[in-house]
Amino acid sequence: MTRAPHTSPHTPPGLLRPDPVATADAARASPARPGAPGPRGTGRRARPGRAVRGTVARACTELALLVLSVSCAGCGRPDRALCRACRADLRVRPRRVPVPLAPPDLPAWTGPGYDGTVARTLVAWKERGRSDLTGPLAEELADVLDLAVRTTGAGLLVPVPCSRRARRSRGQDVVACLARRAVGIRDRCGTRPPARLAPVLRVRRPVADQAGLGARGRRRNLAGALGDRPGGPGLVRGRPCLVLDDVLTTGATALEAARALHQMGAVTAGIVTFCATPPRRGLSQSGPLV
């Protein structure tokens, strides 16, 4: 026979006092929830998973955009994420550009130049949590990506990974998110040949802040920083790949990704970025990626 829970005249309507024995048995039988207190006496709390923290950060950003007034990321005009004039500044014909540190036979494709409206929009999206800008940026990246895929025939798109610190501060890997959206836009258009994301790279050691470093300083800073994820070599070995990033500056980051792919047995067919900084004088080309 099941005994009914004990109540008293002082118990508010609708509330029952829990059976302490049953509560203890249930606690021992149930696994700890993320963020729930750990075993009695330890004083520790179970840490929520990385995916949970990223989801919460993105949800908070989107909620803030709904509650607070939104202004154009390019010019500050109120009540719109990106006004028509600033959106037009992002729309340029995809172009092939030289990579200062790359060998001559490694092509790169990009969109607008990184200055003015483009620079302000990208900084707001990447560093200030403006996830509402992912769509407009991805639409332009999809055009660049389509040109590169049709030119090279590469079927695998490898995004440059971010560090753990960057993922924690931004709530997600923003480049991977942008790449997924751009690939989705291209897929919905039914463009051929097909291409899919292959996130096979990881950051395997800390690197210094790239700001203020020259071309060769960036190359030394990133040397050996990227490696393969488990199962990555089997996916890309012997296949042409395109390296995806948000901004092309000296090419040091993309070339480090190409080096890691080369060690995995892949063939880097080219580099694709949303935008590129103006070329600088005094940057010479390097040798092969090996």
C-alpha positions as CSV (number, residue, x, y, z in Angstrom):
1,M,0.0,0.0,0.0
2,T,1.3,3.5,-0.9
3,R,1.2,5.9,2.0
4,A,-0.1,9.4,1.3
5,P,2.2,12.3,2.0
6,H,1.8,13.8,5.4
7,T,0.2,17.2,5.6
8,S,-0.6,19.5,8.5
9,P,-3.0,22.3,9.0
10,H,-0.1,24.8,8.6
11,T,0.7,23.5,5.1
12,P,-0.4,26.0,2.4
13,P,-3.0,24.7,0.0
14,G,-1.4,22.8,-2.9
15,L,1.9,22.3,-1.1
16,L,3.0,18.9,0.4
17,R,5.9,18.2,2.6
18,P,8.3,15.8,0.9
19,D,9.2,12.5,2.5
20,P,12.9,12.9,3.5
21,V,13.6,9.2,2.9
22,A,12.1,9.2,-0.6
23,T,13.8,12.5,-1.4
24,A,17.2,11.1,-0.5
25,D,16.6,7.9,-2.5
26,A,15.6,9.9,-5.6
27,A,18.6,12.1,-5.3
28,R,20.9,9.1,-5.2
29,A,19.2,7.5,-8.2
30,S,19.1,10.7,-10.4
31,P,22.2,12.1,-12.2
32,A,23.2,15.6,-11.3
33,R,21.8,18.3,-13.5
34,P,24.0,21.0,-15.0
35,G,24.4,23.7,-12.4
36,A,22.8,21.6,-9.6
37,P,24.6,21.3,-6.3
38,G,27.1,18.4,-6.1
39,P,27.3,15.8,-3.4
40,R,26.7,17.0,0.2
41,G,29.9,18.3,1.8
42,T,31.8,19.0,-1.4
43,G,30.5,22.6,-1.8
44,R,30.8,22.2,-5.6
45,R,28.3,22.8,-8.3
46,A,28.2,20.9,-11.5
47,R,29.4,23.1,-14.4
48,P,27.0,23.5,-17.4
49,G,28.4,22.2,-20.7
50,R,30.1,24.4,-23.2
51,A,27.2,24.1,-25.6
52,V,24.7,25.2,-22.9
53,R,26.8,28.3,-22.0
54,G,27.0,29.2,-25.7
55,T,23.3,28.8,-26.2
56,V,22.6,31.0,-23.1
57,A,25.0,33.7,-24.4
58,R,23.3,33.8,-27.8
59,A,19.8,33.8,-26.3
60,C,20.8,36.8,-24.0
61,T,22.2,38.7,-27.0
62,E,19.0,38.1,-29.1
63,L,16.8,39.1,-26.2
64,A,18.8,42.3,-25.7
65,L,18.3,43.1,-29.4
66,L,14.6,42.7,-29.0
67,V,14.3,44.8,-25.8
68,L,16.8,47.5,-26.5
69,S,16.7,49.9,-29.5
70,V,18.7,48.7,-32.5
71,S,20.8,50.9,-34.6
72,C,22.5,50.4,-37.9
73,A,25.9,48.8,-37.4
74,G,27.4,50.8,-40.3
75,C,26.1,54.4,-39.7
76,G,24.1,54.3,-36.4
77,R,20.7,55.0,-38.0
78,P,18.1,53.9,-35.5
79,D,15.5,51.0,-35.7
80,R,17.4,48.9,-38.2
81,A,20.3,46.4,-38.0
82,L,21.7,47.5,-41.3
83,C,20.2,50.4,-43.3
84,R,19.8,50.2,-47.1
85,A,22.8,52.4,-47.9
86,C,25.2,50.4,-45.6
87,R,23.8,47.1,-46.9
88,A,24.7,48.4,-50.4
89,D,28.3,49.0,-49.2
90,L,28.6,45.3,-48.5
91,R,27.4,44.2,-51.9
92,V,30.4,44.1,-54.2
93,R,31.3,41.6,-57.0
94,P,33.4,38.8,-55.6
95,R,37.0,39.1,-56.6
96,R,40.3,37.3,-56.6
97,V,43.0,38.9,-54.6
98,P,46.7,38.2,-54.0
99,V,47.8,36.8,-50.6
100,P,51.0,38.5,-49.5
101,L,52.5,35.5,-47.7
102,A,51.2,32.8,-50.0
103,P,52.8,31.0,-52.9
104,P,51.6,32.4,-56.3
105,D,49.6,29.3,-57.1
106,L,47.3,29.6,-54.0
107,P,44.3,31.7,-55.0
108,A,42.1,33.7,-52.7
109,W,38.6,35.1,-53.2
110,T,36.9,37.8,-51.2
111,G,34.2,40.4,-51.1
112,P,34.4,44.1,-50.0
113,G,37.4,45.9,-48.6
114,Y,37.8,46.0,-44.8
115,D,37.2,49.7,-44.2
116,G,34.5,52.2,-43.4
117,T,31.0,50.6,-43.2
118,V,32.4,47.1,-43.8
119,A,34.8,47.4,-40.9
120,R,32.3,48.8,-38.5
121,T,29.7,46.2,-39.4
122,L,32.2,43.3,-39.0
123,V,33.4,44.6,-35.6
124,A,29.8,44.9,-34.3
125,W,29.0,41.4,-35.5
126,K,32.2,39.7,-34.2
127,E,33.1,41.6,-31.1
128,R,29.8,43.2,-29.9
129,G,27.5,40.2,-30.2
130,R,25.4,41.6,-33.1
131,S,24.1,38.2,-34.2
132,D,21.4,40.0,-36.2
133,L,24.1,40.8,-38.7
134,T,25.0,37.2,-39.5
135,G,22.4,37.0,-42.2
136,P,23.5,40.0,-44.3
137,L,27.2,39.0,-44.0
138,A,26.4,35.4,-44.9
139,E,24.6,36.4,-48.0
140,E,27.6,38.2,-49.3
141,L,30.0,35.4,-48.3
142,A,27.8,32.9,-50.1
143,D,28.5,34.8,-53.4
144,V,32.2,34.7,-52.8
145,L,32.0,31.0,-51.8
146,D,30.0,30.1,-54.9
147,L,32.7,31.7,-57.2
148,A,35.5,29.8,-55.5
149,V,33.7,26.5,-55.5
150,R,32.8,26.8,-59.2
151,T,36.3,27.8,-60.1
152,T,38.2,25.1,-58.1
153,G,35.6,22.3,-57.9
154,A,36.5,21.9,-54.2
155,G,33.8,20.1,-52.3
156,L,35.0,20.6,-48.7
157,L,35.0,24.0,-46.9
158,V,37.2,24.2,-43.9
159,P,36.5,27.1,-41.5
160,V,39.4,28.6,-39.5
161,P,38.7,27.6,-35.8
162,C,38.7,30.0,-33.0
163,S,40.4,29.7,-29.6
164,R,38.6,28.6,-26.5
165,R,39.0,32.1,-25.0
166,A,37.4,33.7,-28.1
167,R,34.5,31.1,-28.0
168,R,33.9,31.9,-24.3
169,S,33.9,35.6,-24.8
170,R,31.7,35.6,-27.9
171,G,29.4,32.7,-26.9
172,Q,30.1,30.7,-30.1
173,D,32.6,30.2,-32.9
174,V,31.5,33.1,-35.0
175,V,33.4,32.2,-38.2
176,A,31.9,28.7,-38.2
177,C,28.5,30.1,-37.6
178,L,28.9,32.5,-40.6
179,A,30.2,29.7,-42.8
180,R,27.2,27.5,-41.9
181,R,24.8,30.2,-42.8
182,A,26.6,31.0,-46.1
183,V,26.6,27.3,-47.1
184,G,22.9,27.0,-46.3
185,I,22.1,30.0,-48.5
186,R,24.1,28.4,-51.4
187,D,22.4,25.1,-50.9
188,R,18.9,26.6,-51.0
189,C,19.8,28.2,-54.3
190,G,20.6,24.7,-55.7
191,T,24.0,25.8,-57.0
192,R,26.4,23.2,-58.4
193,P,28.8,21.7,-57.7
194,P,27.7,20.9,-54.1
195,A,30.0,21.7,-51.2
196,R,29.8,21.0,-47.5
197,L,31.5,22.2,-44.3
198,A,34.3,20.2,-42.9
199,P,35.3,21.6,-39.4
200,V,38.4,19.4,-39.1
201,L,40.8,21.9,-37.5
202,R,41.3,22.9,-33.9
203,V,43.5,25.4,-32.0
204,R,46.1,23.3,-30.2
205,R,48.2,25.9,-28.5
206,P,47.6,29.5,-27.3
207,V,48.7,32.4,-29.6
208,A,49.4,36.0,-28.9
209,D,47.1,38.8,-30.0
210,Q,47.7,39.5,-33.7
211,A,47.0,43.2,-33.4
212,G,50.2,45.2,-34.0
213,L,52.1,42.3,-35.5
214,G,53.5,42.5,-39.0
215,A,53.2,39.8,-41.7
216,R,56.2,37.8,-40.6
217,G,55.4,38.3,-36.9
218,R,51.9,36.9,-37.5
219,R,53.3,33.9,-39.4
220,R,55.7,33.1,-36.5
221,N,53.0,33.7,-33.9
222,L,50.7,31.1,-35.7
223,A,53.3,28.6,-36.7
224,G,52.1,25.2,-35.6
225,A,49.0,26.6,-33.8
226,L,46.4,24.6,-35.7
227,G,46.0,20.8,-35.7
228,D,43.5,18.2,-36.7
229,R,40.4,17.1,-34.9
230,P,39.8,13.4,-34.3
231,G,38.6,11.9,-37.5
232,G,39.6,14.9,-39.6
233,P,42.4,13.3,-41.7
234,G,40.1,10.6,-42.9
235,L,37.6,13.1,-44.1
236,V,39.9,15.4,-46.1
237,R,42.8,13.1,-47.2
238,G,43.4,13.5,-50.9
239,R,40.5,15.9,-51.4
240,P,40.6,19.6,-52.5
241,C,39.5,22.0,-49.7
242,L,38.8,25.7,-49.4
243,V,39.9,27.5,-46.2
244,L,37.2,29.9,-44.9
245,D,37.8,32.9,-42.7
246,D,36.1,36.3,-42.1
247,V,38.9,38.7,-42.9
248,L,42.0,38.4,-45.1
249,T,44.9,40.5,-43.8
250,T,48.3,39.1,-44.4
251,G,47.1,35.6,-45.0
252,A,49.0,34.2,-42.0
253,T,45.9,32.5,-40.4
254,A,44.7,31.0,-43.7
255,L,48.2,29.7,-44.5
256,E,48.5,28.1,-41.1
257,A,45.2,26.3,-41.8
258,A,46.5,25.3,-45.2
259,R,49.7,23.9,-43.6
260,A,47.6,21.8,-41.1
261,L,45.5,20.5,-44.0
262,H,48.6,19.6,-46.0
263,Q,49.8,17.5,-43.0
264,M,46.5,15.8,-43.0
265,G,46.9,14.8,-46.6
266,A,44.4,17.4,-48.0
267,V,44.9,19.7,-51.0
268,T,44.2,23.4,-50.3
269,A,42.6,24.7,-53.5
270,G,42.1,28.3,-52.2
271,I,41.1,30.7,-49.5
272,V,37.7,32.3,-49.1
273,T,36.9,35.3,-46.9
274,F,34.1,37.8,-46.5
275,C,36.4,40.8,-46.8
276,A,40.0,41.8,-47.1
277,T,42.2,44.6,-45.8
278,P,43.9,46.9,-48.3
279,P,47.2,45.5,-49.5
280,R,50.3,46.7,-47.6
281,R,53.7,47.6,-49.1
282,G,56.7,45.6,-48.4
283,L,55.0,42.2,-48.0
284,S,56.8,39.5,-50.0
285,Q,55.5,36.1,-51.0
286,S,56.6,33.1,-49.2
287,G,57.6,29.6,-50.3
288,P,55.6,26.4,-50.4
289,L,53.2,25.5,-47.5
290,V,55.3,22.5,-46.4
